[in-house]
Amino acid sequence: MNQLAQIPLSSLTVTFLALTAIIALRYAMISGLFYWLLWGRAPEKVRAIKLMKGTPGPGAVRREIEWSLLSSFIYAAPAAVVIELWKLGVTAVYTDIDAYPLWWIPVSVFVYLFLQDTYFYWTHRAMHHPALFRTMHRVHHESRPPTPWAAFSFHPYESIVGAVFPPLLALFIPIHVGAVLFILTLMTMAAVFNHCGWEIFPKWWLRGPPGRHLITAAHHDLHHKNPRTNYGLYFRFWDKLMGTDVMESEYDFLKPRPAEPGRIS
C-alpha cells in the first residue's frame, strides 16, 4: 500500500490513457483485419471453415465493438498501476536479459499462460452459474455467431474479473519485459482467432497434437452453441480433466476418415 501511495496521479493518468489507446488500437487492427478477411469478402474467397450457420444480426458488430472498447479502458487500469509500480522497482518484471537464465523466458511465458488459463477456466465456469450469468456473462453470449469484433465483448463486471489477474502475476513471478509484450499480443490474437466464427487453422493442425491440446475457433465456437462445454482460454487441459471438453465428435472434418477399399489399416 505504501508503494501505491507513491505513484504520482499525473503519471498514472498518462499511463492509463496511453495503455487504453494501445489496447484499443491493437484490438481494432487485428479484429478489423480478420473481420474483413472472413466476413467482409465473398464466402468462396475465404479459405477457412465456417463454423456456425447464419450471419451477425443487425447491430451485432456495433454492439461487439462498443463493449470491447469499454473493456479496453478496464483492461488498462490495473496494467497501468503495475507499470507505475514497475517504475518504482517493486514488481517482478525485469529488463536485464542476464538477470535470470535464458531458459526461464519461454518457461515464464508458459507459466503465465497456464496460470491465466486456469484462472479463466474456473472464473468463466463460475460465471455460467445462473446467479452470475445474467449479470456478468450474458453480454458475451449474445454474439451468435461470434465475429472477430467479439474478442473483448464483455460486460464490465466480467472485464474486471479478467483484467486483474495477469497484472497480479507480474508482482510475484519474474518475467522479462519482452515476454510481457509477447504475452499481451498473444492474448489479443488468441481472443480474436477464437471468436472469428471461422476456423482458420488447417485440418492437419486440428487433427494433430496442437489441435488436441490448444484452443482454436472450432473449440470455442462450440461454447457459444452449448454454454456447458469448452470453458478454456488457451489449453484444453482443464476442460479434458473436468469432463467439459467437446470437439472431435462435433465436426465431420475431425472424425476419422473411413478406410479406403482394399487398404489395410
Stockholm file with secondary structure:
# STOCKHOLM 1.0

chainA/1-265         MNQLAQIPLSSLTVTFLALTAIIALRYAMISGLFYWLLWGRAPEKVRAIKLMKGTPGPGAVRREIEWSLLSSFIYAAPAAVVIELWKLGVTAVYTDIDAYPLWWIPVSVFVYLFLQDTYFYWTHRAMHHPALFRTMHRVHHESRPPTPWAAFSFHPYESIVGAVFPPLLALFIPIHVGAVLFILTLMTMAAVFNHCGWEIFPKWWLRGPPGRHLITAAHHDLHHKNPRTNYGLYFRFWDKLMGTDVMESEYDFLKPRPAEPGRIS
#=GR chainA/1-265 SS CHHHHTSCHHHHHHHHHHHHHHHHHHHHHHHHHHHHHHTSSCGGGCCSEECSSSCCCTTHHHHHHHHHHHHHHHHHHHHHHHHHHHHTTCSSEECCTTSSCTTHHHHHHHHHHHHHHHHHHHHHHHTTSHHHIIIIIHHHHTCSSCCGGGGGCCCHHHHHHHHHHHHHHTTTSCEEHHHHHHHHHHHHHHHHHHTSSEECSCHHHHHSHHHHHBCCHHHHHHHHHCTTSCCCSSBSHHHHHHTCCCCGGGCGGGSCCCCCTTCCC
#=GC SS_cons         CHHHHTSCHHHHHHHHHHHHHHHHHHHHHHHHHHHHHHTSSCGGGCCSEECSSSCCCTTHHHHHHHHHHHHHHHHHHHHHHHHHHHHTTCSSEECCTTSSCTTHHHHHHHHHHHHHHHHHHHHHHHTTSHHHIIIIIHHHHTCSSCCGGGGGCCCHHHHHHHHHHHHHHTTTSCEEHHHHHHHHHHHHHHHHHHTSSEECSCHHHHHSHHHHHBCCHHHHHHHHHCTTSCCCSSBSHHHHHHTCCCCGGGCGGGSCCCCCTTCCC
//
